[in-house]
């Protein structure tokens, strides 16, 4: 792409963004990250994966974004590094422990976990303080990690479904093991309540289990019989039973929503408007329910775009779905040549409290935080 053509595309997108975003802030990391994890409503943890030795950083969001009133009087538009350190290897998974200044990581090479102190007011250094031995010394995908929402610091972790166990961080004691003989590799792991968790497998199967009992988990088989398709999963744990749902998205762009209380029952589904189905790798794709925006999901990893869909518009039969909104900032701002590797989104995450604010990262090291404008509201029609 010629420089003049690239500048024109960038200028057009910038003009469009004035209407489509309430806020948009950009940060450039020295090396890209695959992990974005909130440590508070004002700060996020990132870490590199592409070097033998990588940075692990806690970034404070721009103060201008956080200002509820008089934004024009707030001059601070930049991210700030509040704490930082170095890892001895890549970081493919990172989870913050609620109510603490601890984080747990996995390098994607084995199922072992690393425990980190994120520092505090007296120290701006992030340092490794311990480790948790996993079941596998080598792993193609590494471990998935989920922090228990309350109680003493505990993490659920495993590389495949038969590995899943709950470990207490302070003592290293194993408190729970999932009873199953399946060797299916995991694509996701999360708590949907203080004791109930959801484990999504790469083949599309979903397990639901309770750490208070040794009873066999509830199993929902894959929505597809195609063994070449990879699936990613996310669960919504809303306050009402009707809002407790599971979304599964495949590498071919198929999306299926199920009720968490009846995973095998009929739900809604759609064929997503992904740009490059089948191109993505195991670590690229992420699907996530919006925590405070009913029926909305976000999807990334198929390209340099983050897409937002309204699942309320989907039906019981498969249908093509158009995104409600697309964040194209990473793709547009990265100049491509004929022989360059395309920029793709490596991770994204919703803000836990601000309904339309998301954070996204890309393979070129860019990190964006953006507050999007609902197209229906912008057009003057009621918001769904």
DOMARTOR-420049 format. One line per field, with one value per residue (C-alpha): x, y, z; residue number from 1. Coordinates in nm, 4 decimals, decimal comma. Example, Ala and Ser with C-alpha at 12.3 -4.5 7.8 and 13.67 -1.06 7.14 Angstrom:
% residues 2
east <- (1,2300 1,3670)
north <- (-0,4500 -0,1060)
up <- (0,7800 0,7140)
num <- (1 2)
% end
This chain:
% residues 384
east <- (0,0000 0,1352 0,1924 -0,0579 -0,3263 -0,2629 -0,2883 -0,6205 -0,7626 -0,6414 -0,7905 -1,1275 -1,1402 -1,0453 -1,3284 -1,5711 -1,4500 -1,5594 -1,9182 -1,8837 -1,6816 -1,7486 -1,3839 -1,0828 -0,7303 -0,4244 -0,1107 0,1882 0,3636 0,7216 0,6029 0,2485 0,0354 -0,2208 -0,3458 -0,5600 -0,6757 -0,8439 -0,6790 -0,9313 -1,1789 -0,8914 -0,5985 -0,5189 -0,2378 -0,0584 0,2385 0,4396 0,4609 0,6998 1,0396 1,2477 1,2217 0,9026 0,7617 0,4653 0,3025 0,0120 -0,1238 -0,3445 -0,6189 -0,6158 -0,7663 -0,9602 -1,1481 -1,2364 -1,3607 -1,7417 -1,7718 -1,5686 -1,3615 -1,2366 -1,0659 -0,8742 -0,5507 -0,4257 -0,5042 -0,2256 -0,1920 0,0574 0,2736 0,2093 0,3902 0,6205 0,8531 0,9951 0,9068 1,1516 0,9241 0,6069 0,2759 -0,0207 -0,2734 -0,3017 -0,5626 -0,5885 -0,6943 -0,9917 -0,9336 -0,5545 -0,2479 -0,1696 -0,1832 -0,1328 0,0107 0,0842 0,3459 0,1563 0,4428 0,3421 0,0559 0,2640 0,1484 0,3493 0,2344 0,3084 0,2959 0,1774 0,3345 0,1626 0,2099 0,5545 0,6904 0,6295 0,7970 0,5999 0,7859 0,7364 0,6703 0,5945 0,4659 0,2047 0,2971 0,0609 -0,0068 0,1784 0,5417 0,4686 0,1487 0,0564 -0,1885 -0,0916 -0,3323 -0,6511 -0,6912 -0,9964 -0,9868 -1,2555 -1,4658 -1,4627 -1,3131 -0,9395 -0,7198 -0,7895 -0,7475 -0,9061 -0,6657 -0,5878 -0,4712 -0,7348 -1,0649 -0,9281 -0,6583 -0,8950 -0,8314 -0,8826 -0,5671 -0,5254 -0,2506 -0,1149 -0,0655 -0,0559 -0,3159 -0,5449 -0,9026 -1,0943 -1,0424 -1,2876 -1,3949 -1,3774 -1,1629 -1,1883 -0,8643 -1,0283 -0,8088 -0,9590 -1,0286 -1,1853 -1,2381 -1,4473 -1,6545 -2,0202 -2,0791 -1,8600 -1,8576 -1,9990 -1,7676 -1,7861 -1,5184 -1,5256 -1,3351 -1,1786 -1,4155 -1,7214 -1,8172 -1,9048 -1,8826 -2,0549 -1,9478 -1,9655 -1,6492 -1,8541 -1,9282 -1,7476 -2,0533 -1,9889 -2,0149 -2,3038 -2,1917 -2,3179 -2,1712 -2,0458 -2,3048 -2,1164 -1,9937 -1,7065 -1,3924 -1,1749 -1,3582 -1,2264 -1,4689 -1,4393 -1,6856 -1,8010 -2,0702 -2,2915 -2,3677 -2,6446 -2,8525 -3,1632 -3,1829 -3,2919 -2,9681 -2,7393 -2,6337 -2,3436 -2,2111 -2,0011 -1,8203 -1,6401 -1,3417 -1,5876 -1,7846 -2,0808 -2,2242 -2,4625 -2,6289 -2,7620 -2,9316 -2,6835 -2,9597 -3,0246 -2,7197 -2,8653 -3,1872 -3,2713 -3,1297 -3,0480 -2,7696 -2,6115 -2,3364 -2,1086 -1,9746 -1,6100 -1,3660 -1,1323 -1,3047 -1,0695 -0,7532 -0,7407 -0,5233 -0,6042 -0,4893 -0,6345 -1,0099 -1,1969 -1,5718 -1,7149 -2,0546 -2,0911 -2,1108 -2,3598 -2,5162 -2,7965 -2,7670 -2,4456 -2,1320 -1,7924 -1,5715 -1,2107 -0,9152 -1,0361 -0,8798 -0,7744 -1,1323 -1,3335 -1,7007 -2,0035 -2,3280 -2,6762 -2,7867 -3,1453 -3,1790 -3,0837 -3,3315 -3,3606 -3,2442 -2,8984 -2,8923 -2,6313 -2,5752 -2,4334 -2,2323 -2,3905 -2,0527 -1,6973 -1,3775 -1,1446 -0,8815 -0,6068 -0,6462 -0,6754 -0,3818 -0,1398 0,0084 0,0250 0,2586 0,2296 0,4666 0,3746 0,1878 -0,1676 -0,2409 -0,4895 -0,6467 -0,4781 -0,7179 -1,0021 -1,1976 -1,5079 -1,4829 -1,6555 -1,8709 -1,8768 -2,1351 -1,9750 -1,6080 -1,3666 -0,9919 -0,8268 -0,4729 -0,3229 -0,0239 0,1520 0,1753 -0,1083 -0,3522 -0,6807 -0,9423 -1,2670 -1,6203 -1,8448 -2,1670 -2,4690 -2,5656 -2,9376 -2,9046 -2,6957 -2,9741 -3,2313 -3,4125 -3,4617 -3,1640 -3,2282)
north <- (0,0000 0,3428 0,5965 0,8410 0,5753 0,4634 0,8231 0,8669 0,5510 0,6599 1,0085 0,8657 0,6348 0,9155 1,1342 0,8418 0,7704 1,1150 0,9949 0,6286 0,6590 0,8447 0,7890 0,6324 0,6158 0,4380 0,2955 0,1227 -0,1653 -0,2565 -0,6137 -0,7455 -0,9047 -1,1851 -1,1070 -0,8200 -0,8496 -0,5897 -0,5364 -0,2618 -0,0467 0,1909 -0,0404 -0,3427 -0,5978 -0,6925 -0,9181 -1,0140 -1,3520 -1,3075 -1,2846 -1,5172 -1,2457 -1,0384 -0,7412 -0,7776 -0,4383 -0,2833 0,0107 0,2878 0,3964 0,7542 0,9929 1,1643 0,8376 0,7977 1,1539 1,1523 1,5290 1,8114 1,5799 1,8798 2,0079 1,6815 1,6966 1,3458 1,1244 0,8648 0,5266 0,5245 0,2347 0,2060 -0,1238 -0,3454 -0,6430 -0,9167 -1,2792 -1,5539 -1,6774 -1,6001 -1,5233 -1,6863 -1,6690 -1,4263 -1,4037 -1,1487 -1,2799 -1,0692 -0,8671 -0,9069 -0,7717 -1,1177 -1,2553 -1,6060 -1,6781 -1,9680 -1,9733 -2,1946 -2,4475 -2,6606 -2,6700 -2,5125 -2,1782 -1,8773 -1,6572 -1,2831 -0,9952 -0,6892 -0,4417 -0,1618 0,1889 0,1100 -0,0687 -0,0359 -0,3706 -0,6779 -0,9845 -1,3572 -1,5091 -1,8755 -2,1448 -2,4200 -2,7522 -2,8680 -3,2196 -3,1880 -3,0916 -3,0186 -2,8916 -2,7708 -2,5148 -2,4552 -2,4190 -2,2212 -2,0354 -1,9076 -1,7290 -1,8109 -1,4932 -1,4909 -1,6783 -1,7298 -1,6939 -2,0036 -2,0829 -2,3420 -2,4595 -2,7303 -2,7935 -3,0570 -3,1441 -3,4355 -3,2054 -2,9480 -2,8875 -2,6146 -2,5056 -2,2796 -2,0292 -1,9771 -2,3456 -2,5096 -2,7597 -2,9215 -2,8620 -3,0184 -3,2367 -3,2771 -3,6392 -3,7314 -3,9520 -3,7276 -3,5934 -3,3104 -2,9960 -2,6851 -2,3590 -2,1802 -2,2095 -1,9773 -1,9562 -1,8701 -1,8508 -1,8883 -2,2674 -2,3573 -2,3421 -2,3812 -2,5652 -2,5275 -2,7741 -2,7154 -2,9713 -2,7699 -2,9796 -2,7888 -2,9204 -2,7612 -2,8725 -2,7671 -2,7636 -2,8524 -3,2020 -3,4913 -3,5702 -3,6089 -3,2840 -3,1924 -3,2454 -3,0803 -3,2226 -3,0169 -2,8438 -2,9799 -3,3211 -3,1643 -3,2643 -3,0148 -2,7175 -2,5469 -2,3904 -2,1116 -2,0593 -1,7936 -1,8011 -1,5157 -1,5332 -1,2755 -1,2122 -1,3742 -1,7410 -1,6347 -1,4369 -1,7330 -1,8408 -1,9924 -1,8769 -2,1075 -1,9750 -2,1976 -2,1391 -2,1462 -1,8546 -2,0559 -1,9188 -2,1051 -1,9702 -2,2124 -2,1766 -2,2636 -2,4571 -2,6723 -2,6776 -2,9445 -2,7540 -2,5381 -2,1858 -1,9280 -1,9418 -1,7520 -1,7504 -1,4613 -1,2192 -1,3053 -1,2047 -1,5029 -1,8139 -2,1052 -1,8892 -1,8414 -2,0489 -2,1937 -1,8829 -1,6129 -1,6151 -1,4776 -1,4505 -1,2644 -1,1618 -0,7945 -0,7778 -0,4872 -0,4805 -0,7334 -0,9868 -0,8426 -1,0454 -0,9472 -1,1580 -1,1098 -1,3044 -1,3783 -1,0565 -0,7090 -0,6266 -0,6597 -0,7273 -0,6758 -0,8658 -0,8454 -1,2065 -1,0935 -1,0680 -1,4332 -1,7168 -2,0893 -2,1674 -2,0704 -1,7330 -1,4839 -1,2124 -0,8661 -0,7037 -0,4248 -0,2495 -0,3106 -0,1667 -0,1485 0,0727 -0,1915 -0,2966 0,0578 0,2065 -0,0724 -0,0107 -0,3323 -0,4199 -0,7054 -0,9278 -0,8167 -1,0308 -0,8966 -0,7392 -0,9359 -0,8761 -1,0882 -1,0160 -0,7952 -0,7442 -0,5494 -0,2957 -0,4475 -0,1367 0,0918 -0,0653 0,0145 0,0448 -0,2231 -0,2729 -0,4516 -0,5490 -0,6486 -0,8310 -0,5038 -0,4154 -0,1623 -0,1373 0,0539 0,1479 0,2587 0,3549 0,2897 0,4629 0,2379 0,2809 0,2637 0,5333 0,7405 0,7110 0,8194 0,4875 0,3064 0,1095 -0,2670)
up <- (0,0000 -0,0971 0,1805 0,0317 0,0048 0,3635 0,4885 0,3073 0,4649 0,8076 0,7648 0,6547 0,9555 1,1929 1,0638 1,0957 1,4513 1,5670 1,5233 1,6195 1,9425 2,2628 2,3634 2,1918 2,3355 2,1936 2,3565 2,1968 2,3722 2,2829 2,2207 2,1659 2,4371 2,4336 2,7842 2,9110 3,2698 3,4889 3,8285 3,9103 3,7212 3,6432 3,5672 3,3530 3,3433 3,0177 2,9409 2,6342 2,4632 2,1710 2,3438 2,5677 2,8362 2,8453 3,0300 3,2627 3,3219 3,5061 3,3058 3,4415 3,2028 3,0694 3,3236 3,0454 2,9799 3,3457 3,3923 3,4136 3,3795 3,2261 3,0070 2,8113 3,1260 3,1732 2,9755 3,0578 2,7551 2,7884 2,9533 3,2415 3,3618 3,7355 3,8051 3,6006 3,5942 3,3722 3,3032 3,2055 2,9277 2,7339 2,9057 2,7298 3,0133 3,3065 3,5827 3,8623 4,2047 4,3247 4,6408 4,6253 4,4480 4,3088 3,9578 3,8199 3,4746 3,2401 2,9642 2,7176 2,7184 3,0175 3,2658 3,5465 3,6878 3,8032 4,0949 4,0943 4,3420 4,1459 4,3881 4,5761 4,7054 4,8479 4,5403 4,1673 4,0908 3,9817 4,1060 4,0915 4,4335 4,3650 4,1339 4,1154 3,9592 3,6866 3,5683 3,2368 3,1850 2,8187 2,6642 2,3172 2,4535 2,8161 3,1071 3,1367 3,4680 3,6584 3,9938 4,2473 4,2890 4,6692 4,9672 5,0175 4,7061 4,4967 4,1261 3,9010 3,6323 3,3788 3,0222 2,9434 3,1041 3,3095 3,4566 3,6077 3,9758 4,2362 4,4193 4,7219 4,6468 4,9978 5,0787 4,7342 4,8552 4,5982 4,7147 4,4251 4,1164 3,8294 3,7985 3,4283 3,2080 2,9027 2,7573 2,5600 2,5575 2,7145 2,5336 2,8333 3,2077 3,4257 3,7430 3,6909 4,0683 4,3754 4,3423 3,9981 3,6980 3,3225 3,1222 2,7437 2,5269 2,1863 2,0321 2,1435 2,4460 2,7649 3,1211 3,4217 3,7699 4,1343 4,3471 4,6576 4,5311 4,3666 4,1525 3,7770 3,5815 3,3537 2,9921 2,6748 2,3555 2,0647 1,8423 1,5392 1,4280 1,2308 1,4228 1,2327 1,3865 1,7027 1,9520 2,2097 2,4958 2,7410 3,0070 3,1297 3,5003 3,5311 3,8444 3,6951 3,5821 3,2324 3,1890 3,2653 2,9193 2,7284 2,3926 2,1740 1,8645 1,6146 1,3863 1,0939 1,2447 1,3749 1,7024 1,9339 2,2503 2,5154 2,8529 3,1275 3,3080 2,9991 2,7747 2,5506 2,4893 2,1919 2,1909 1,9264 1,6714 1,3846 1,1270 1,2188 0,9605 1,0294 0,7587 0,7549 0,8976 0,9482 0,9519 1,3278 1,5584 1,8984 2,0873 1,8609 1,9068 2,2053 2,2614 2,5582 2,6948 2,7797 3,1621 3,1776 2,8299 2,7844 2,5003 2,3508 2,2779 2,1416 1,9139 1,8050 1,6675 1,3147 1,1810 1,2928 1,3957 1,7186 1,6440 1,8693 1,8069 1,9578 2,0161 2,0769 1,6991 1,6429 1,5906 1,6532 1,2987 1,1674 0,9972 0,8860 1,1455 1,0912 1,3706 1,5702 1,5817 1,4579 1,6029 1,3023 1,4623 1,4823 1,1188 0,9840 1,1757 1,0774 0,7329 0,5267 0,2417 -0,0043 0,1955 0,5490 0,7991 0,8523 1,1884 1,3973 1,7360 2,0036 2,2921 2,4078 2,7279 2,8385 3,1171 3,4235 3,4890 3,1835 2,9456 2,6083 2,7015 2,5808 2,5766 2,2837 2,1830 1,8491 1,7044 1,6214 1,9940 1,9868 2,2788 2,2354 2,4910 2,3283 2,4220 2,1217 2,0282 1,9728 1,6036 1,6884 1,9514 1,7114 1,4529 1,7086 1,7450 2,0783 2,2056 2,2018)
num <- (1 2 3 4 5 6 7 8 9 10 11 12 13 14 15 16 17 18 19 20 21 22 23 24 25 26 27 28 29 30 31 32 33 34 35 36 37 38 39 40 41 42 43 44 45 46 47 48 49 50 51 52 53 54 55 56 57 58 59 60 61 62 63 64 65 66 67 68 69 70 71 72 73 74 75 76 77 78 79 80 81 82 83 84 85 86 87 88 89 90 91 92 93 94 95 96 97 98 99 100 101 102 103 104 105 106 107 108 109 110 111 112 113 114 115 116 117 118 119 120 121 122 123 124 125 126 127 128 129 130 131 132 133 134 135 136 137 138 139 140 141 142 143 144 145 146 147 148 149 150 151 152 153 154 155 156 157 158 159 160 161 162 163 164 165 166 167 168 169 170 171 172 173 174 175 176 177 178 179 180 181 182 183 184 185 186 187 188 189 190 191 192 193 194 195 196 197 198 199 200 201 202 203 204 205 206 207 208 209 210 211 212 213 214 215 216 217 218 219 220 221 222 223 224 225 226 227 228 229 230 231 232 233 234 235 236 237 238 239 240 241 242 243 244 245 246 247 248 249 250 251 252 253 254 255 256 257 258 259 260 261 262 263 264 265 266 267 268 269 270 271 272 273 274 275 276 277 278 279 280 281 282 283 284 285 286 287 288 289 290 291 292 293 294 295 296 297 298 299 300 301 302 303 304 305 306 307 308 309 310 311 312 313 314 315 316 317 318 319 320 321 322 323 324 325 326 327 328 329 330 331 332 333 334 335 336 337 338 339 340 341 342 343 344 345 346 347 348 349 350 351 352 353 354 355 356 357 358 359 360 361 362 363 364 365 366 367 368 369 370 371 372 373 374 375 376 377 378 379 380 381 382 383 384)
% end
